[in-house]
């Protein structure tokens, strides 16, 4: 592959992968912010039931990511796996339209998260393979920016539809099918890197995982125990006096800020390193969750959601860039999948714990607990991942 054709491959792949996520997230986020209210007001589900639904769905997605990553590294079929995974978003909307009980919503969420588990690690590995090593933060930041822009647009569309009819959930489910289908079509234009597929005969050995990655994953698990579903934040907003429309609009603000900041923060991580930026992000998360738990003032909530947008931009794409630059070339998808599996192991108990704390000790307790876990993570990673172990723009791994 010549230098010019390689640059074209890199640019087009990252852009098309970003567009796939952009349209899929429009579809997903037209639905996701209204599901807690739909479950509680229409289906009669309690906070504990909502926690179980979200915990099962998200945990399933995260655990599947490990196996999809191993398969993608071994067989090099990243594009096909991504296509299959994104197609589930279409099926998910159809099941939502047909569901009449919270059990049906659970099935729909499982289908959606199963697809996310199949597609995410192959997609993230394709981004790594389509990026220059010195610009991983930039590449993941661009992708995440498009991803979050789709999220923001999806939320705004849900807001517009609900503003006309507060209970018109079926119309939202129906309209969300359109961007889901467009997202699947965009995958056709993504190209597998044939040079990377030639390295497919590899095996993933947990014993050989880099020590720094193990340390990072331990703290990610601690953080995840306090990182319950955003469904609880939405419920907290409703109870603080936000209407469904205003809660969705605030969720839009959060995602819009994260979308705008993801790319510049990704570029910044290429220059100054991932660790410090991640630690700031986790610390800000702790502030947001403590604030949500301790205050019910609407102005305070708006400020906290602005900070929440900073947290997302500081962490989501940069976590992936950190992992990719640590691990061997042939284990990118597997290691990204392992990270997601660790998150999955924490997500189910996190959402169940949040639901129980809410029911037994009040709606503030899940957020106070989450804030404490975030502070522990921020401090722990800052101390244990020293600058000499994780250098920006340089991929170091055990040989």
C-alpha positions as CSV (number, residue, x, y, z in Angstrom):
1,X,0.0,0.0,0.0
2,X,1.5,3.4,-1.1
3,X,1.7,6.3,1.4
4,X,-1.1,8.2,-0.5
5,X,-3.4,5.2,-0.6
6,X,-2.7,4.4,3.0
7,X,-3.6,8.0,4.0
8,X,-6.9,7.7,2.0
9,X,-7.6,4.3,3.7
10,X,-7.0,5.8,7.2
11,X,-9.1,8.9,6.6
12,X,-12.1,7.2,4.9
13,X,-12.2,4.3,7.4
14,X,-12.3,6.6,10.5
15,X,-14.9,8.8,8.9
16,X,-17.2,6.0,7.8
17,X,-16.8,4.3,11.2
18,X,-17.7,7.6,12.8
19,X,-20.8,7.9,10.5
20,X,-21.9,4.4,11.4
21,X,-21.8,5.3,15.1
22,X,-23.3,8.7,14.3
23,X,-26.5,7.3,12.7
24,X,-26.8,4.3,15.1
25,X,-26.6,6.6,18.1
26,X,-29.2,8.9,16.7
27,X,-31.5,5.8,16.7
28,X,-30.4,4.5,20.1
29,X,-30.7,7.9,21.9
30,X,-34.1,8.7,20.5
31,X,-35.2,5.8,22.6
32,X,-32.8,5.5,25.6
33,X,-33.7,8.7,27.5
34,X,-37.4,8.0,27.5
35,X,-37.1,4.3,28.5
36,X,-36.9,4.9,32.3
37,X,-40.0,7.1,32.2
38,X,-41.7,4.6,29.8
39,X,-40.9,1.7,32.1
40,X,-42.1,3.5,35.3
41,X,-45.1,5.4,34.0
42,X,-46.5,3.0,31.3
43,X,-45.2,-0.4,32.3
44,X,-45.3,0.2,36.1
45,X,-41.7,-1.0,36.7
46,X,-40.0,-0.1,40.0
47,X,-36.4,1.4,40.2
48,X,-35.1,-2.0,41.2
49,X,-36.7,-3.6,38.1
50,X,-35.2,-0.8,36.0
51,X,-31.8,-1.5,37.5
52,X,-32.1,-5.2,36.8
53,X,-33.1,-4.6,33.2
54,X,-30.2,-2.1,32.6
55,X,-27.7,-4.2,34.5
56,X,-28.5,-7.4,32.6
57,X,-28.5,-5.6,29.2
58,X,-25.3,-3.7,29.8
59,X,-23.4,-6.6,31.4
60,X,-24.3,-8.9,28.5
61,X,-22.9,-6.4,26.0
62,X,-19.7,-5.9,27.9
63,X,-19.0,-9.6,28.4
64,X,-19.7,-10.4,24.8
65,X,-17.1,-7.7,23.8
66,X,-14.3,-9.9,25.2
67,X,-15.2,-12.9,23.0
68,X,-15.9,-10.7,19.9
69,X,-12.5,-9.2,20.4
70,X,-10.7,-12.5,20.6
71,X,-12.6,-13.8,17.5
72,X,-11.8,-10.5,15.6
73,X,-8.0,-10.8,16.4
74,X,-7.9,-14.5,15.5
75,X,-9.9,-14.5,12.3
76,X,-9.6,-10.9,11.1
77,X,-13.3,-10.6,10.3
78,X,-13.8,-7.2,12.0
79,X,-16.0,-5.6,9.4
80,X,-18.4,-8.6,9.1
81,X,-18.8,-8.7,12.9
82,X,-19.4,-4.9,13.0
83,X,-22.1,-5.3,10.3
84,X,-23.9,-8.1,12.2
85,X,-23.7,-6.1,15.5
86,X,-25.1,-2.9,14.1
87,X,-27.9,-4.7,12.4
88,X,-29.3,-5.7,15.8
89,X,-30.1,-2.0,16.4
90,X,-32.8,-2.4,13.7
91,X,-34.3,-5.5,15.3
92,X,-34.2,-3.9,18.7
93,X,-36.6,-1.1,17.6
94,X,-39.0,-3.6,16.1
95,X,-39.2,-5.5,19.4
96,X,-39.8,-2.2,21.3
97,X,-42.7,-1.4,19.0
98,X,-44.3,-4.8,19.7
99,X,-43.6,-5.0,23.5
100,X,-46.5,-4.7,25.9
101,X,-44.7,-5.5,29.2
102,X,-41.4,-4.6,30.9
103,X,-40.3,-8.2,30.1
104,X,-40.6,-7.3,26.4
105,X,-38.5,-4.2,27.0
106,X,-35.9,-6.4,28.6
107,X,-35.8,-8.6,25.5
108,X,-35.4,-5.5,23.3
109,X,-32.5,-4.2,25.5
110,X,-30.8,-7.6,25.4
111,X,-31.0,-7.7,21.6
112,X,-29.6,-4.1,21.4
113,X,-26.8,-4.7,23.9
114,X,-25.9,-8.1,22.4
115,X,-25.4,-6.4,19.1
116,X,-23.3,-3.7,20.8
117,X,-21.2,-6.5,22.4
118,X,-20.6,-8.0,18.9
119,X,-19.7,-4.8,17.1
120,X,-17.8,-2.5,19.6
121,X,-14.4,-4.2,19.9
122,X,-14.0,-5.0,16.2
123,X,-14.9,-1.5,15.4
124,X,-12.5,0.0,17.9
125,X,-9.7,-2.3,16.6
126,X,-10.5,-1.1,13.0
127,X,-10.0,2.5,14.3
128,X,-6.7,1.6,15.8
129,X,-5.6,-0.2,12.6
130,X,-6.7,2.9,10.6
131,X,-4.7,5.3,12.7
132,X,-1.1,6.5,12.9
133,X,0.4,5.4,16.2
134,X,1.1,9.0,17.2
135,X,-2.5,10.1,16.7
136,X,-4.5,7.5,18.4
137,X,-6.1,10.0,20.7
138,X,-7.1,12.2,17.7
139,X,-8.6,9.2,15.9
140,X,-10.6,8.0,18.9
141,X,-11.6,11.5,19.7
142,X,-12.9,12.1,16.2
143,X,-14.9,8.9,16.3
144,X,-16.3,9.6,19.7
145,X,-17.2,13.2,18.7
146,X,-19.3,11.9,15.8
147,X,-20.7,9.2,18.1
148,X,-21.8,11.7,20.7
149,X,-23.1,14.2,18.1
150,X,-25.4,11.4,17.0
151,X,-26.4,10.9,20.6
152,X,-27.2,14.6,21.0
153,X,-29.3,14.7,17.8
154,X,-31.2,11.6,18.8
155,X,-32.0,13.2,22.1
156,X,-33.1,16.4,20.5
157,X,-35.4,14.5,18.1
158,X,-37.0,12.7,21.0
159,X,-37.5,16.0,22.7
160,X,-39.2,17.5,19.7
161,X,-41.6,14.5,19.3
162,X,-42.5,14.5,23.0
163,X,-43.0,18.2,23.0
164,X,-45.9,17.7,20.6
165,X,-47.3,14.7,22.5
166,X,-46.0,13.7,25.9
167,X,-47.0,10.1,25.6
168,X,-46.2,9.4,21.9
169,X,-43.6,6.8,22.6
170,X,-44.6,4.5,19.7
171,X,-43.8,7.2,17.2
172,X,-40.3,7.7,18.6
173,X,-39.7,3.9,18.4
174,X,-40.9,3.9,14.8
175,X,-38.9,6.9,13.6
176,X,-35.8,5.6,15.3
177,X,-35.7,2.8,12.8
178,X,-34.6,5.1,10.0
179,X,-31.2,6.2,11.3
180,X,-30.6,2.6,12.4
181,X,-30.9,1.4,8.9
182,X,-28.7,4.2,7.5
183,X,-26.0,3.2,10.0
184,X,-26.0,-0.4,8.8
185,X,-25.7,0.8,5.2
186,X,-22.6,3.0,6.1
187,X,-20.7,-0.1,7.2
188,X,-20.6,-1.3,3.5
189,X,-18.0,1.5,2.8
190,X,-15.7,0.5,5.6
191,X,-12.6,-1.5,4.5
192,X,-10.7,-4.2,6.4
193,X,-7.0,-3.7,6.5
194,X,-5.6,-6.7,4.6
195,X,-2.2,-6.1,6.1
196,X,-3.6,-6.6,9.6
197,X,-5.7,-9.6,8.6
198,X,-2.5,-11.4,7.7
199,X,-1.6,-11.4,11.4
200,X,-4.7,-13.3,12.4
201,X,-3.1,-16.5,13.8
202,X,-2.8,-15.3,17.4
203,X,-4.1,-16.4,20.7
204,X,-5.1,-14.3,23.7
205,X,-3.4,-15.3,27.0
206,X,-4.6,-13.7,30.2
207,X,-1.3,-14.5,31.9
208,X,0.6,-12.4,29.4
209,X,-1.4,-9.2,30.0
210,X,0.8,-6.2,30.7
211,X,1.0,-5.3,34.4
212,X,0.0,-1.7,33.7
213,X,-3.2,-2.9,31.9
214,X,-4.0,-5.1,34.9
215,X,-3.7,-2.2,37.3
216,X,-5.8,0.0,35.1
217,X,-8.5,-2.7,34.8
218,X,-8.7,-3.2,38.5
219,X,-9.5,0.5,39.0
220,X,-11.9,0.5,36.1
221,X,-13.8,-2.3,37.9
222,X,-13.9,-0.2,41.1
223,X,-15.1,2.8,39.2
224,X,-17.8,0.7,37.4
225,X,-19.3,-0.5,40.7
226,X,-20.4,3.1,41.2
227,X,-21.2,3.8,37.6
228,X,-24.8,2.8,37.5
229,X,-27.1,3.2,34.5
230,X,-27.9,6.8,33.4
231,X,-31.5,5.7,33.8
232,X,-31.1,6.5,37.5
233,X,-29.9,10.0,36.7
234,X,-33.0,10.5,34.5
235,X,-35.2,9.3,37.3
236,X,-33.5,11.6,39.7
237,X,-34.1,14.5,37.4
238,X,-37.8,13.7,37.1
239,X,-38.0,13.6,40.9
240,X,-36.2,16.9,41.1
241,X,-39.0,18.5,39.2
242,X,-37.8,18.3,35.6
243,X,-40.4,17.4,33.0
244,X,-39.7,14.6,30.7
245,X,-39.0,17.1,27.9
246,X,-36.7,19.2,30.0
247,X,-34.8,16.2,31.3
248,X,-34.2,15.1,27.7
249,X,-33.1,18.6,26.8
250,X,-30.5,18.6,29.7
251,X,-29.3,15.2,28.5
252,X,-28.9,16.7,25.1
253,X,-26.8,19.5,26.6
254,X,-24.5,16.9,28.3
255,X,-24.0,15.0,25.1
256,X,-23.5,18.1,22.9
257,X,-20.7,19.3,25.2
258,X,-19.1,15.9,25.2
259,X,-19.3,15.7,21.4
260,X,-17.6,19.1,20.9
261,X,-14.8,18.4,23.4
262,X,-14.0,14.7,22.6
263,X,-11.8,15.6,19.5
264,X,-9.6,18.3,21.2
265,X,-9.2,16.3,24.4
266,X,-8.1,13.3,22.2
267,X,-5.5,15.5,20.5
268,X,-4.4,16.8,23.9
269,X,-3.9,13.3,25.1
270,X,-1.6,12.6,22.2
271,X,0.6,15.5,23.4
272,X,0.6,15.3,27.2
273,X,-0.4,11.7,27.9
274,X,-3.5,9.7,28.7
275,X,-3.1,9.1,32.4
276,X,-3.5,12.7,33.7
277,X,-6.4,13.4,31.5
278,X,-8.2,10.2,32.6
279,X,-7.6,11.0,36.3
280,X,-9.2,14.5,35.8
281,X,-12.1,12.9,34.1
282,X,-12.8,10.4,36.8
283,X,-12.5,13.1,39.4
284,X,-15.0,15.3,37.6
285,X,-17.4,12.3,37.5
286,X,-17.1,12.0,41.3
287,X,-18.0,15.7,41.6
288,X,-21.0,15.2,39.3
289,X,-22.4,12.2,41.2
290,X,-22.0,13.7,44.6
291,X,-23.7,16.9,43.4
292,X,-26.6,14.9,41.9
293,X,-26.9,13.0,45.2
294,X,-26.8,16.0,47.5
295,X,-28.7,18.7,45.5
296,X,-32.1,19.0,43.9
297,X,-31.7,22.5,42.6
298,X,-32.3,22.8,38.8
299,X,-29.6,25.3,38.3
300,X,-27.1,23.1,40.0
301,X,-28.2,20.2,37.9
302,X,-27.5,22.2,34.7
303,X,-24.0,23.0,35.9
304,X,-23.4,19.4,36.9
305,X,-24.5,18.2,33.4
306,X,-22.0,20.6,31.8
307,X,-19.3,19.0,34.0
308,X,-20.6,15.6,33.1
309,X,-20.0,16.4,29.4
310,X,-16.4,17.2,30.3
311,X,-16.0,13.9,32.1
312,X,-17.3,11.9,29.0
313,X,-15.0,13.8,26.6
314,X,-12.0,13.3,29.0
315,X,-12.4,9.5,29.3
316,X,-14.4,7.5,26.8
317,X,-12.1,7.6,23.7
318,X,-8.9,8.2,25.7
319,X,-9.4,4.9,27.6
320,X,-9.4,3.0,24.4
321,X,-6.3,4.9,23.1
322,X,-4.5,4.1,26.4
323,X,-5.2,0.4,26.1
324,X,-4.3,0.2,22.4
325,X,-0.9,1.8,23.0
326,X,0.0,-0.6,25.8
327,X,-0.9,-3.9,24.2
328,X,0.8,-5.9,21.4
329,X,-0.2,-5.3,17.8
330,X,-2.0,-8.6,17.5
331,X,-4.1,-8.2,20.7
332,X,-5.8,-4.9,20.2
333,X,-9.4,-6.2,19.8
334,X,-8.9,-8.8,22.5
335,X,-7.6,-6.3,25.0
336,X,-10.3,-3.8,24.2
337,X,-12.8,-6.6,24.7
338,X,-11.2,-7.5,28.1
339,X,-11.7,-3.9,29.2
340,X,-15.3,-4.1,28.2
341,X,-15.8,-7.4,30.0
342,X,-14.3,-6.0,33.2
343,X,-16.8,-3.1,32.9
344,X,-19.6,-5.7,32.3
345,X,-18.7,-7.6,35.5
346,X,-19.3,-4.4,37.4
347,X,-22.3,-3.1,35.6
348,X,-24.8,-5.6,36.7
349,X,-24.0,-5.3,40.4
350,X,-23.6,-1.5,40.0
351,X,-27.2,-1.1,38.6
352,X,-28.7,-3.5,41.2
353,X,-26.8,-1.8,44.0
354,X,-28.1,1.5,42.8
355,X,-31.7,0.3,42.7
356,X,-31.5,-1.2,46.1
357,X,-29.8,1.9,47.6
358,X,-32.5,4.0,46.0
359,X,-35.3,1.8,47.4
360,X,-33.9,1.3,50.9
361,X,-31.9,4.5,51.7
362,X,-33.3,7.2,49.4
363,X,-32.5,8.5,45.9
364,X,-29.3,10.3,46.9
365,X,-27.4,7.2,48.0
366,X,-26.6,5.7,44.6
367,X,-24.9,8.9,43.5
368,X,-23.0,9.4,46.8
369,X,-21.7,5.8,46.4
370,X,-20.8,6.4,42.8
371,X,-18.9,9.6,43.6
372,X,-16.8,7.9,46.2
373,X,-15.9,5.1,43.8
374,X,-14.9,7.7,41.2
375,X,-12.6,9.5,43.6
376,X,-10.9,6.2,44.6
377,X,-10.3,5.4,40.9
378,X,-8.9,8.8,40.1
379,X,-6.4,8.8,43.0
380,X,-5.5,5.2,42.5
381,X,-4.7,5.5,38.8
382,X,-2.7,8.7,39.4
383,X,-0.5,7.1,42.0
384,X,0.0,3.6,40.5
385,X,0.3,4.5,36.7
386,X,3.4,6.6,36.9
387,X,4.6,8.7,34.0
388,X,7.6,6.5,33.4
389,X,5.3,3.5,32.8
390,X,2.8,5.1,30.5
391,X,4.2,7.6,28.0
392,X,2.1,9.6,25.6
393,X,2.3,8.7,22.0
394,X,4.5,5.6,22.7
395,X,3.1,2.1,22.8
396,X,5.1,0.0,25.3
397,X,4.2,-3.7,25.9
398,X,5.7,-6.8,27.3
399,X,7.6,-8.9,24.7
